Amino acid sequence: MIYIFTGAGMAADSGLPTFRDTGGLWENYDINQVCNFSRFIKEQNVRDLTFQFYNERKLQYAAATPHAGYLAITKLQQQQPVKVITTNIDLLHETAGTSDILHLHGRVDQMSCAQCYHYWDIADHVFKSGKCEACGSAMVKPGIVFFGEMAPEYEILHWLIEDLKSTDTFVIVGTSLNVVNPIAMIRSAGKYPQIIFIDLNIPAAAKAAGVICIEESAEAGLLKWIDAIGEE
Ligand SMILES: [Zn+2]
């Protein structure tokens, strides 16, 4: 089984800016304000700004086109089992035709309830206030994990890592390892799949862990790696 874990660097190659490049500001929004769970809960004006911010992101994501690296994953998945795990909230993997995708930090076509953690699809509709269809709470939010909020999908990642076999391949693409560090999770679970890391700036933590490093952008690195396994 091949697991492909993608982060912000993957989407950056399709022209979507990453949080870490913005210095905390994103088109005049303070991301520590508009992506902040406790402030969203407490402050009406932050809630309004948060909905506005994510509605703008939603438009921006919808206008982006998946690069060749995304399409190569879809093609690979037609040949063998591939599971994608992503911290990205955009739907570029889905647009590229890939299936079996775990969104660790939520996705831009869902709303969620901060009271009961019910999630529901809104497709292309805008994020807006309203009531949870499961529990009736008015504390509804974009179905995206904010700073200071629990990420329910981490548990799925944990169990998936527990199931890794030494014959599996775990490819990590375009992430800084600062928020989620799958290498540390894999090693602390005592698992030894082949690990491949693709990024222009490979973090020191990855280099130290006996990982195969491909120092290329997400798109170029993925194409190179998928080409190479096709020739084996
Ligand atoms: Zn609810």
Residues whose N, C-alpha, C, O or C-beta is under 5 A from the ligand:
A	BS01	ZN	C113 Q115 C116 Y117 H118 C132 A134 C135 G136 S137
